[in-house]
Amino acid sequence: MKAIYINFISCCILIVTLSSCGAGFNDIAVDLNGRYTYRADGSMTYIRANYGFKQEIYPTVLSYDFDEHYILVLQKPSRELFITFLAESLDDYMVTYTIDSADEFWAPGQREFYKKKISEDSNFYKMLSEKLSTENTIKDMEYSQMVADSIILNEPYYQNIFSRKLNYWIIVHQERQKYGYLDSSIFYGPYTKAEYLQKRKELKVPKNLKLDAPQ
């Protein structure tokens, strides 16, 4: 089934999870210069894009620091939580496909772009459409979790993330990349600590930006 996912992965990596986690008393949201948000929803800590179709950093985020130009992130990837986040994105694929283009959630052209990315991978869409409804039922989530688990197990992008216990990331706002009609900050990573230290020198990240050492 690996071949079915290849075209989808490039889009799925950038998908914002549309269904947000329920707010709790101890939940935290820290705005990272308007482009991204650090979220702590119970035990889940992650970096969320403030706009759709942008790359995000899934749980668990152990440490972060930022200024107007950079965001530094130390991640300890959780397979269980990655599956949860990715499965939600799969469910949203089906729900989004049916949302009216006039829905106030979407920016101009956003729904059309999303729909086009679904349609481009006809095998993947066919597989989901045969198994998933647009109601986000328990059966939908169970199937989505199975597919998400397979993607994480087989795709090189996720294999790289889970090849080490800790990942270092650098998000650079001065450098932009185009994705469809969107542009977004450049993500560097995942890196080992040595790779991260070398890359931050190359990018001239200010010395006052620091990541806490893992406990």
Summary of the structure (lengths in Angstrom):
residues: 215
radius of gyration: 17.3
end to end distance: 38.5
largest distance: 52.0
contacts: 608
relative contact order: 0.17
helix: 40%
strand: 25%
